[in-house]
């Protein structure tokens, strides 16, 4: 487990990399991480465009992949950090067309319900603004169309419950309904210039999530009104039409 409240973390990393370097990286990870193929996948993202750096040799750039999306999850934080460091060591690169996403699987799904409250999301955004107050790259993510922060409860309700609503929220509930993984997605992370910057983002998210859960619980029991995730689907009918909002105590 990652901690008291987080069972595992999944990363979605957009960027560019040489195809030969990628193959070497995958072989290295397969030798060092048990059941690596079960934790790793790779694809493409049409919104991403990372050119081969001019400082790299022409022959190296011939095999450059400019729009890759690398996905990795694990329940051990040190393994995740090691994965990130080795990926950058194999010359993975990001730019302004990239974003990084983090999927959180909680030790108890009920902890995710805390983030259905505008008070909890505001707390997360306030911490984010304080941490990155002098970095425009991070502040821009609050209004980026792929990671807009919710400003009211209706926005959160729509993200959680409307099957036709937007998933492009700073804190995204749409993956909670995934039958296999049931994760809360943090989409607010911008591109990283190096591995240490991404690791800093990951650690900030973990600390902030833990802090918010502590604020809303006593001995692991939620002490404020929050959505019971078992009732979420009842709030919308099959056509996505909103029903009367039902909130009850969760203990």
JOZISUL-V626326 format. One record per run of one state. SS is the DSSP state (H for helix, E for strand, L for the rest). FROM is the first residue (numbers start at 1). TO is the last residue. If there is no record, write none. Layout:
BEGIN
{{SS & FROM & TO} {SS & FROM & TO}}
END
This chain:
BEGIN
{{L & 1 & 5} {E & 6 & 18} {H & 19 & 32} {L & 33 & 35} {H & 36 & 39} {E & 40 & 44} {L & 45 & 57} {H & 58 & 61} {L & 62 & 63} {E & 64 & 74} {L & 75 & 76} {H & 77 & 89} {L & 90 & 92} {E & 93 & 93} {L & 94 & 98} {E & 99 & 106} {L & 107 & 109} {H & 110 & 114} {L & 115 & 117} {H & 118 & 131} {L & 132 & 135} {H & 136 & 140} {L & 141 & 147} {E & 148 & 148} {L & 149 & 152} {H & 153 & 161} {L & 162 & 168} {E & 169 & 169} {L & 170 & 170} {E & 171 & 172} {L & 173 & 173} {H & 174 & 177} {L & 178 & 183} {E & 184 & 190} {L & 191 & 194} {H & 195 & 216} {E & 217 & 218} {L & 219 & 220} {E & 221 & 222} {L & 223 & 224} {E & 225 & 226} {L & 227 & 228} {H & 229 & 235} {E & 236 & 236} {L & 237 & 241} {E & 242 & 242} {L & 243 & 247} {E & 248 & 249} {L & 250 & 251}}
END
